[in-house]
Amino acid sequence: EPVVKGIIDYYKPEMDIRMQQVVGVSETEMRSGRPESLLSNFTVDAILEISQRRSEKKVDFALTNFGGLRAAIPAGNVRRYDIFSTYPFENYLVILDLKGEHVRELFNIMAEKVEAMSSNVFLHIKAGRLNDALIDGVQIDDEKIYRIATLDFLMNGGDKLQPLKEAVAVEQTGLLLRDVIFEKIAALTSNGELIKSKITNRVIIEQ
């Protein structure tokens, strides 16, 4: 379509300049990998923090998938382009209400294939089975309703996380995952802080 191409060509230089904008500075290169990595921890902890800022009620924990992290965040200057490369999908942040028994089922699935969980979750996996699961240092209460910040892709059963389909309520934030990351980085940068992350041993795997 020549008209569309004309529009794209017209905006492309401006778009290129915008994509090269430095949004923050990273202390170190952050890569993704199971069961826990600098990039996945940074991402999922940002999801918890920003969703808590956006929601009136307490958010109990955050969860995202390793499949959504497609590149590393480089050490040093981080451009808008780097964030688009790392988070290329149009996945929206949602907050789900899920009964404890389904949270337990979710963590049982994690024993076979770990996904990224916020730092207040602790999973101990032994010989491929869930040995222990704590949220804020407390065992899961099957009757309690937990509020989970996650992605709409996972809520719809993506990456085989079927228990999320049992949500009794859904709060839409209208934020894309990369918007969450931009918001987190903007807060760090305006405070003169570096983008950084650490391994917290939130997931322990024994053979």
LINNOR-V679987 format. One record per helix or strand of 2 or more residues. SS is the DSSP state (H for helix, E for strand). FROM is the first residue (numbers start at 0). TO is the last residue. If there is no record, write none. Layout:
ss,from,to
SS,FROM,TO
SS,FROM,TO
This chain:
ss,from,to
H,1,19
E,21,25
H,37,53
E,60,63
H,65,67
E,75,78
H,79,85
E,91,98
H,99,111
E,115,116
E,120,125
E,128,134
E,137,138
E,144,150
H,151,154
H,157,159
H,161,165
E,168,175
H,176,189
E,202,205
